[in-house]
Amino acid sequence: MQTTRLALAAAAALGLLLATGCTTDTPTEPADDATTEGSSDEWFVQAEYDAQLAQRDIAPEGDPATPWLQAIEPEWVDTGEFTREGGDATVCFSNASVSNPWRVTGWITMQEQVKVLQEAGEIGEFRTSDAGDDDDQQISDIQAFVDSGECDALIISPSTTATLTPAVETACASGIPVIVFDRGVNTDCATTFIHPIGGYAYGADAAEFLVENLEPGSKVLALRILPGVDVLEHRWAAAQQIFGDSELEVLGDEFTGGDAAEIKNIVTQYLQRGDVDGIWMDAGDGAVAAVEAFEDAGKPYPVMAGEDELSFLRKWDETGMTAIAPVYSNFQWRTPVLAATMILRGEQVPAEWILPQEPITEADLDDYLARNADMPSLHYAKFGGEDLPGFPDAWRDR
């Protein structure tokens, strides 16, 4: 099994920012007749939408100083069957990829957390594999971990939902504790499934902000990355619900492929046709390019929904625009390895471990900029690693 190296992460960050690598929700399958383009009807599930929006207002259990250990309405499960004596446990991790800055940031955080646990004698060897966003490779990686018989716990961040489900079920059937995080699968066999609230909450945070800060009749442009990706479709489906109940005019929703040049080109074209008062994005790692299009056109800054990538936060601070940064909590990368140690001690964990997911607002922008002052522009502010011994060098020198 090849160990993923930090050098791979740095190289991957320079490539195309693939949205499929960033985030996911609890899996929700589209209708059988869904097209690849997707639509709100195909991806919108009222019950899940209602649940996620409600979870935003539920105080999570646990210490606010360690949000990666908090949980929203947890249903605890007994893990006594997995209790293991000694601190030499081998923890294995099958990673979908490090193909974008969000995943690179999280992967660094996970490795720094592992170092702390190893030094404390909580775990022994940490074995990893990187599938490079290839389903077949990840299926093979998981099978190799299972066949080795040497993993005392297996962490999986699935490449895709449906295709990886049988591999996760095979891992569960092997008798070792399985921890799924970030992206879900269509089975509840894992000991715990760890994720922030979800895409509906993200999309709603952004859309509600635009509705609250724009005059009736204002024009909004939605910038999307890729069609047919569950979490991104959920974000847009939530936004459509909120915009549909407002007096804002949605000019269109345009797919950008996550390419900054394409984002800038699309926004420029809309500005040439008329005013654009607000920008909604389903992932904000190209938000600066959208803002630059307004600057080049000599237009007032829009009301903007970006993300907690530092490039956007710094542009927001520099311009003084009206903005919000929805997040898909990057600190979740600490939780799986901590969960593994808890399970191997026989401690209870949530069956579905829902982490808090709070956007960065103007009120706390300065705080997050100060915390991450030495971090590179592709770093994510809510990475939750400030207390780890490797901070700031491990993230700064990626």
C-alpha positions as CSV (number, residue, x, y, z in Angstrom):
1,M,0.0,0.0,0.0
2,Q,1.5,3.3,-1.0
3,T,1.7,6.0,1.6
4,T,0.4,9.3,0.5
5,R,3.0,12.0,0.8
6,L,2.5,15.7,1.5
7,A,4.3,16.5,-1.8
8,L,1.4,14.9,-3.6
9,A,-1.0,17.2,-1.8
10,A,0.9,20.3,-2.8
11,A,1.0,19.2,-6.4
12,A,-2.6,18.4,-6.5
13,A,-3.5,21.8,-5.1
14,L,-2.1,23.3,-8.3
15,G,-4.5,21.3,-10.5
16,L,-8.1,21.9,-11.4
17,L,-10.2,22.5,-8.3
18,L,-12.6,19.6,-8.6
19,A,-15.8,20.2,-6.7
20,T,-16.4,16.5,-6.3
21,G,-13.3,16.4,-4.0
22,C,-14.5,19.2,-1.7
23,T,-17.6,18.1,0.0
24,T,-20.6,15.9,0.3
25,D,-23.8,15.3,2.2
26,T,-25.6,12.4,3.7
27,P,-26.3,10.5,0.5
28,T,-29.5,11.2,-1.3
29,E,-30.0,9.4,-4.6
30,P,-31.7,11.3,-7.5
31,A,-34.7,10.0,-9.2
32,D,-34.2,7.1,-11.7
33,D,-34.9,9.4,-14.6
34,A,-32.5,12.1,-13.4
35,T,-30.5,13.7,-16.1
36,T,-26.8,14.5,-15.8
37,E,-27.7,18.2,-15.6
38,G,-29.8,17.8,-12.5
39,S,-32.6,20.0,-11.3
40,S,-34.2,21.0,-8.0
41,D,-37.0,18.4,-8.5
42,E,-34.4,15.6,-8.9
43,W,-32.2,16.5,-6.0
44,F,-34.5,18.3,-3.6
45,V,-35.7,16.3,-0.6
46,Q,-38.0,18.3,1.6
47,A,-37.5,16.3,4.8
48,E,-33.7,16.5,4.6
49,Y,-33.9,20.2,3.7
50,D,-36.1,20.9,6.7
51,A,-33.8,18.9,9.0
52,Q,-30.6,20.6,7.9
53,L,-32.0,24.1,8.2
54,A,-33.3,23.2,11.7
55,Q,-29.9,21.8,12.7
56,R,-28.3,25.2,12.1
57,D,-30.1,26.4,15.2
58,I,-29.5,23.4,17.4
59,A,-26.7,23.9,19.9
60,P,-24.3,21.0,19.5
61,E,-23.2,18.9,22.4
62,G,-19.6,19.3,23.5
63,D,-17.0,22.0,24.1
64,P,-17.2,24.9,21.6
65,A,-13.4,25.1,21.9
66,T,-13.2,21.8,20.1
67,P,-15.9,21.9,17.4
68,W,-14.4,18.8,15.8
69,L,-15.6,16.8,18.8
70,Q,-19.0,18.4,19.0
71,A,-22.1,16.6,17.8
72,I,-25.6,17.8,16.8
73,E,-28.4,15.6,18.3
74,P,-26.2,12.5,18.6
75,E,-27.6,9.0,18.9
76,W,-24.8,7.2,20.7
77,V,-23.8,3.7,19.9
78,D,-21.9,1.2,22.0
79,T,-18.4,0.2,20.7
80,G,-17.4,-2.2,23.4
81,E,-16.9,-5.1,20.9
82,F,-14.0,-3.1,19.4
83,T,-12.1,-2.5,22.6
84,R,-8.4,-3.1,22.2
85,E,-5.7,-3.1,24.8
86,G,-2.5,-1.2,24.2
87,G,-1.6,1.8,22.1
88,D,0.0,0.1,19.1
89,A,-3.2,-0.1,17.1
90,T,-2.8,0.2,13.3
91,V,-5.3,2.7,11.9
92,C,-5.8,2.7,8.1
93,F,-7.2,5.5,5.9
94,S,-8.6,5.2,2.4
95,N,-8.7,8.7,1.0
96,A,-10.6,9.6,-2.2
97,S,-8.0,12.2,-3.1
98,V,-6.1,15.4,-2.3
99,S,-7.2,16.9,-5.6
100,N,-8.2,20.4,-4.4
101,P,-7.1,22.9,-1.7
102,W,-10.0,22.0,0.7
103,R,-8.8,18.4,0.8
104,V,-5.1,19.4,1.0
105,T,-5.9,21.6,4.0
106,G,-7.8,18.8,5.7
107,W,-5.2,16.1,4.9
108,I,-2.5,18.2,6.6
109,T,-4.7,18.6,9.6
110,M,-5.4,14.9,9.8
111,Q,-1.7,14.1,9.7
112,E,-0.8,16.6,12.4
113,Q,-3.6,15.1,14.6
114,V,-2.2,11.6,14.0
115,K,1.3,12.7,15.1
116,V,-0.2,13.9,18.4
117,L,-2.0,10.6,19.0
118,Q,1.1,8.6,18.2
119,E,3.2,10.6,20.5
120,A,0.6,10.1,23.2
121,G,0.6,6.3,22.6
122,E,-3.0,6.3,21.5
123,I,-2.3,4.6,18.1
124,G,0.7,3.0,16.4
125,E,1.0,2.9,12.6
126,F,-1.1,5.1,10.4
127,R,-1.4,3.6,6.9
128,T,-2.9,5.6,4.1
129,S,-3.9,5.2,0.4
130,D,-4.9,7.9,-2.1
131,A,-7.3,6.9,-4.9
132,G,-6.8,10.0,-7.0
133,D,-10.6,10.4,-7.4
134,D,-10.7,7.0,-9.1
135,D,-13.5,4.7,-7.8
136,D,-11.9,1.5,-9.0
137,Q,-8.6,2.4,-7.3
138,Q,-10.3,3.2,-4.1
139,I,-12.3,-0.1,-4.2
140,S,-9.0,-1.9,-4.6
141,D,-7.4,0.1,-1.8
142,I,-10.2,-0.8,0.6
143,Q,-10.0,-4.4,-0.4
144,A,-6.2,-4.4,0.2
145,F,-6.6,-3.0,3.7
146,V,-9.3,-5.6,4.5
147,D,-7.3,-8.5,3.0
148,S,-4.1,-7.5,5.0
149,G,-5.9,-8.3,8.2
150,E,-3.6,-5.7,9.8
151,C,-6.0,-2.7,10.2
152,D,-7.5,-2.3,13.7
153,A,-9.8,0.5,12.4
154,L,-10.5,1.7,8.9
155,I,-11.3,5.3,7.9
156,I,-12.9,5.9,4.5
157,S,-13.6,9.2,2.7
158,P,-15.4,7.8,-0.3
159,S,-14.8,8.9,-3.9
160,T,-18.5,8.6,-4.8
161,T,-21.6,7.4,-3.0
162,A,-23.2,4.5,-4.9
163,T,-20.1,3.0,-6.4
164,L,-18.2,2.8,-3.1
165,T,-21.1,1.4,-1.1
166,P,-20.3,-2.3,-1.7
167,A,-16.6,-1.8,-0.8
168,V,-17.6,-0.1,2.5
169,E,-20.0,-3.0,3.2
170,T,-17.2,-5.5,2.6
171,A,-15.0,-3.6,5.1
172,C,-17.8,-3.6,7.7
173,A,-18.3,-7.4,7.2
174,S,-14.7,-7.9,8.0
175,G,-15.4,-7.2,11.7
176,I,-13.2,-4.1,12.1
177,P,-14.7,-0.7,13.0
178,V,-15.3,1.4,9.9
179,I,-15.4,5.2,10.0
180,V,-16.9,7.0,7.0
181,F,-16.5,10.8,6.8
182,D,-17.0,13.7,4.5
183,R,-18.9,11.9,1.7
184,G,-21.5,9.3,2.5
185,V,-22.4,5.9,1.1
186,N,-25.8,4.1,0.8
187,T,-25.4,1.9,3.9
188,D,-25.4,2.5,7.6
189,C,-23.1,-0.3,8.4
190,A,-20.2,2.0,9.5
191,T,-19.6,2.4,13.2
192,T,-19.9,6.1,12.7
193,F,-20.5,8.5,9.7
194,I,-18.9,11.9,10.3
195,H,-19.9,15.1,8.4
196,P,-20.9,18.7,8.9
197,I,-24.6,19.6,8.6
198,G,-24.7,19.5,4.8
199,G,-25.3,21.1,1.4
200,Y,-28.8,22.4,2.0
201,A,-27.6,24.3,5.0
202,Y,-24.6,25.7,3.0
203,G,-26.8,26.8,0.1
204,A,-29.4,28.3,2.4
205,D,-26.9,30.3,4.4
206,A,-25.7,32.0,1.2
207,A,-29.1,32.6,-0.3
208,E,-30.7,33.9,2.9
209,F,-27.8,36.4,3.2
210,L,-28.5,37.7,-0.4
211,V,-32.2,38.0,0.3
212,E,-31.5,39.9,3.5
213,N,-29.0,42.3,2.0
214,L,-30.4,43.1,-1.4
215,E,-33.4,45.3,-2.3
216,P,-36.5,43.7,-3.9
217,G,-36.0,43.4,-7.6
218,S,-32.2,43.1,-7.4
219,K,-30.5,40.7,-9.8
220,V,-28.5,37.7,-8.7
221,L,-26.1,35.5,-10.7
222,A,-25.6,31.9,-9.5
223,L,-22.2,30.4,-10.2
224,R,-22.0,26.6,-10.0
225,I,-19.1,24.2,-10.5
226,L,-20.4,20.9,-11.8
227,P,-23.8,19.3,-12.4
228,G,-24.9,15.9,-10.9
229,V,-22.8,16.1,-7.7
230,D,-25.1,15.6,-4.7
231,V,-23.7,18.2,-2.3
232,L,-23.6,20.9,-5.0
233,E,-27.0,20.1,-6.2
234,H,-28.3,20.3,-2.7
235,R,-26.7,23.7,-2.3
236,W,-28.4,25.0,-5.4
237,A,-31.8,23.3,-4.6
238,A,-31.8,25.1,-1.2
239,A,-31.0,28.4,-2.9
240,Q,-33.8,27.9,-5.4
241,Q,-36.3,27.4,-2.5
242,I,-35.2,30.6,-0.9
243,F,-34.9,32.7,-4.0
244,G,-38.3,31.4,-5.2
245,D,-39.9,32.8,-2.1
246,S,-38.2,36.2,-2.5
247,E,-38.5,39.2,-4.8
248,L,-35.0,38.8,-6.2
249,E,-34.4,38.1,-9.9
250,V,-32.1,35.2,-10.6
251,L,-30.4,36.0,-13.9
252,G,-29.2,32.4,-14.4
253,D,-27.1,29.6,-13.0
254,E,-23.9,29.1,-14.9
255,F,-21.5,26.1,-14.6
256,T,-17.9,27.2,-14.4
257,G,-15.9,24.0,-14.0
258,G,-14.2,25.7,-11.0
259,D,-12.0,27.6,-13.5
260,A,-11.1,31.1,-12.4
261,A,-10.8,32.4,-16.0
262,E,-14.2,31.0,-16.9
263,I,-15.8,32.5,-13.8
264,K,-14.4,35.9,-14.7
265,N,-15.5,35.5,-18.3
266,I,-19.1,34.6,-17.3
267,V,-19.5,37.4,-14.8
268,T,-18.0,39.9,-17.4
269,Q,-20.5,38.8,-20.0
270,Y,-23.4,39.4,-17.6
271,L,-22.1,42.8,-16.6
272,Q,-21.9,43.8,-20.2
273,R,-25.7,43.0,-20.5
274,G,-26.7,44.9,-17.4
275,D,-26.4,45.1,-13.6
276,V,-25.6,42.2,-11.4
277,D,-26.3,43.0,-7.7
278,G,-25.5,39.7,-6.0
279,I,-23.4,36.6,-6.6
280,W,-24.3,33.2,-5.1
281,M,-21.7,30.4,-5.4
282,D,-22.0,26.7,-4.6
283,A,-18.3,26.7,-3.8
284,G,-16.3,29.9,-3.4
285,D,-12.7,28.9,-4.2
286,G,-13.1,31.0,-7.4
287,A,-14.8,33.9,-5.7
288,V,-11.9,36.3,-6.2
289,A,-12.1,36.0,-10.0
290,A,-15.8,37.0,-9.8
291,V,-15.0,40.0,-7.7
292,E,-12.2,41.0,-10.1
293,A,-14.7,41.0,-13.0
294,F,-16.6,43.8,-11.3
295,E,-13.4,45.7,-10.7
296,D,-12.4,45.4,-14.3
297,A,-15.9,46.6,-15.5
298,G,-15.8,49.6,-13.1
299,K,-19.0,48.3,-11.4
300,P,-20.0,48.5,-7.7
301,Y,-19.1,45.4,-5.8
302,P,-22.0,42.8,-5.5
303,V,-23.4,41.4,-2.3
304,M,-21.3,38.2,-2.3
305,A,-21.5,34.7,-1.0
306,G,-18.1,33.1,-1.2
307,E,-16.4,30.5,1.0
308,D,-13.8,30.4,3.8
309,E,-10.8,30.0,1.5
310,L,-8.4,32.7,2.6
311,S,-8.1,34.3,-0.9
312,F,-11.7,35.3,-0.7
313,L,-11.6,36.3,3.0
314,R,-8.7,38.6,2.2
315,K,-10.4,40.1,-0.8
316,W,-13.5,40.7,1.3
317,D,-11.5,42.5,3.9
318,E,-9.6,44.6,1.3
319,T,-12.7,45.7,-0.5
320,G,-15.1,46.1,2.4
321,M,-17.9,44.5,0.3
322,T,-21.0,43.1,1.8
323,A,-20.3,39.4,2.0
324,I,-20.6,36.1,3.8
325,A,-18.5,32.9,3.7
326,P,-20.5,29.7,4.1
327,V,-18.4,26.8,5.2
328,Y,-18.3,23.0,4.9
329,S,-16.3,22.6,8.1
330,N,-12.8,21.6,7.2
331,F,-12.0,20.7,10.8
332,Q,-13.9,17.5,10.2
333,W,-10.6,15.9,9.1
334,R,-9.5,15.7,12.8
335,T,-12.6,13.9,13.9
336,P,-12.1,10.4,12.2
337,V,-8.8,9.7,13.8
338,L,-10.0,10.8,17.2
339,A,-13.1,8.7,16.7
340,A,-10.9,5.7,15.9
341,T,-9.1,6.0,19.3
342,M,-12.5,6.4,21.1
343,I,-13.8,3.3,19.4
344,L,-10.7,1.2,20.1
345,R,-11.1,2.2,23.8
346,G,-14.7,1.0,23.7
347,E,-16.2,4.5,24.1
348,Q,-19.5,5.5,22.7
349,V,-19.6,7.5,19.5
350,P,-22.5,9.0,17.5
351,A,-23.9,6.7,14.8
352,E,-24.2,9.8,12.6
353,W,-21.7,12.3,13.9
354,I,-23.1,15.7,12.7
355,L,-20.6,18.5,13.2
356,P,-21.4,22.2,13.5
357,Q,-21.3,24.2,10.3
358,E,-21.4,28.0,10.9
359,P,-20.6,30.6,8.2
360,I,-18.0,33.3,8.7
361,T,-19.7,36.7,8.9
362,E,-18.5,40.2,9.0
363,A,-18.5,40.1,12.8
364,D,-15.8,37.4,12.9
365,L,-13.9,38.1,9.7
366,D,-11.1,39.9,11.5
367,D,-10.7,37.1,13.9
368,Y,-10.3,34.4,11.3
369,L,-8.0,36.6,9.2
370,A,-5.8,37.1,12.3
371,R,-5.8,33.4,13.2
372,N,-4.6,32.5,9.7
373,A,-2.4,35.5,8.9
374,D,0.6,33.3,7.9
375,M,-1.4,30.9,5.8
376,P,-1.3,30.7,2.0
377,S,-4.2,31.9,0.0
378,L,-5.5,28.4,-0.8
379,H,-5.9,27.6,2.9
380,Y,-9.3,27.2,4.5
381,A,-9.9,29.4,7.6
382,K,-12.0,26.9,9.6
383,F,-9.5,24.1,9.5
384,G,-9.4,23.9,13.3
385,G,-5.7,23.1,13.7
386,E,-4.4,26.1,15.5
387,D,-3.8,24.1,18.7
388,L,-1.8,21.3,17.0
389,P,2.0,21.4,17.4
390,G,2.7,21.7,13.7
391,F,0.9,25.0,13.4
392,P,1.6,27.1,11.5
393,D,4.5,25.6,9.6
394,A,2.8,22.4,8.4
395,W,0.0,24.3,6.6
396,R,2.1,27.3,5.6
397,D,4.8,25.2,4.0
398,R,2.6,22.7,2.1
